[in-house]
Amino acid sequence: MILDTLKKLAVQRFGVKAEALAPNDDLFEVLGIDSLQALDLLTDLEDAFDVEIPDYEVQGVNTLGGLAELIEARR
């Protein structure tokens, strides 16, 4: 499942607990990241799912659920 993989990547990169991540949580708040770290996470996601997500599609997406939807649309 895409959402589970997203959580795993966030846990690995930012050291948060998986149970602390809900689909509708604001990623910037719950992960405590800035925009550069968000780009690093995006790169991880593109590699993990073998997709390319243009930056303009990610603008305004700030939840795990939103990212999962973007990835699903690209698969």
C-alpha positions in Angstrom: 0.0 0.0 0.0 1.3 3.4 -1.0 0.5 5.1 2.3 2.4 2.5 4.3 5.5 3.0 2.2 5.2 6.8 2.6 5.1 6.4 6.3 8.1 4.1 6.2 10.1 6.6 4.2 9.2 9.4 6.5 10.2 7.4 9.6 13.5 6.5 8.0 14.4 10.0 6.9 13.0 12.1 9.8 12.9 9.7 12.7 9.3 10.1 13.6 7.1 7.3 14.8 4.9 5.7 12.2 1.9 5.8 14.6 2.3 9.5 14.8 1.6 9.9 11.1 -2.0 10.1 9.9 -3.1 10.5 6.3 -4.6 14.0 6.9 -1.7 15.4 9.0 0.2 18.4 7.8 3.6 16.9 6.8 5.5 20.1 7.6 4.1 20.2 11.1 4.2 16.5 12.0 7.6 15.9 10.5 9.0 19.3 11.5 10.5 19.8 8.1 11.1 22.7 5.8 10.7 23.0 2.0 14.2 21.7 1.2 13.6 18.6 3.4 10.3 18.1 1.6 12.1 18.1 -1.7 14.4 15.4 -0.3 11.4 13.3 0.7 9.9 13.8 -2.8 13.1 12.5 -4.3 12.9 9.4 -2.0 9.3 8.9 -3.1 10.1 9.1 -6.8 12.8 6.5 -6.3 10.7 4.2 -4.2 7.7 4.2 -6.5 9.6 4.7 -9.8 7.6 7.7 -10.8 8.4 11.3 -11.7 6.3 13.9 -10.0 6.7 17.5 -11.4 7.2 20.1 -8.7 4.1 22.0 -9.8 1.9 19.0 -9.0 3.3 18.9 -5.4 2.6 22.5 -4.7 -0.2 22.7 -2.2 0.0 19.0 -1.3 1.0 18.8 2.4 -0.5 15.5 3.6 0.5 11.9 3.3 -2.9 11.2 1.8 -2.4 13.9 -0.8 1.0 12.5 -1.7 -0.4 9.0 -1.9 -3.0 10.3 -4.4 -0.4 11.9 -6.5 1.7 8.8 -6.6 -1.3 6.6 -7.5 -2.2 8.9 -10.4 1.4 8.6 -11.7 1.5 4.8 -11.6 
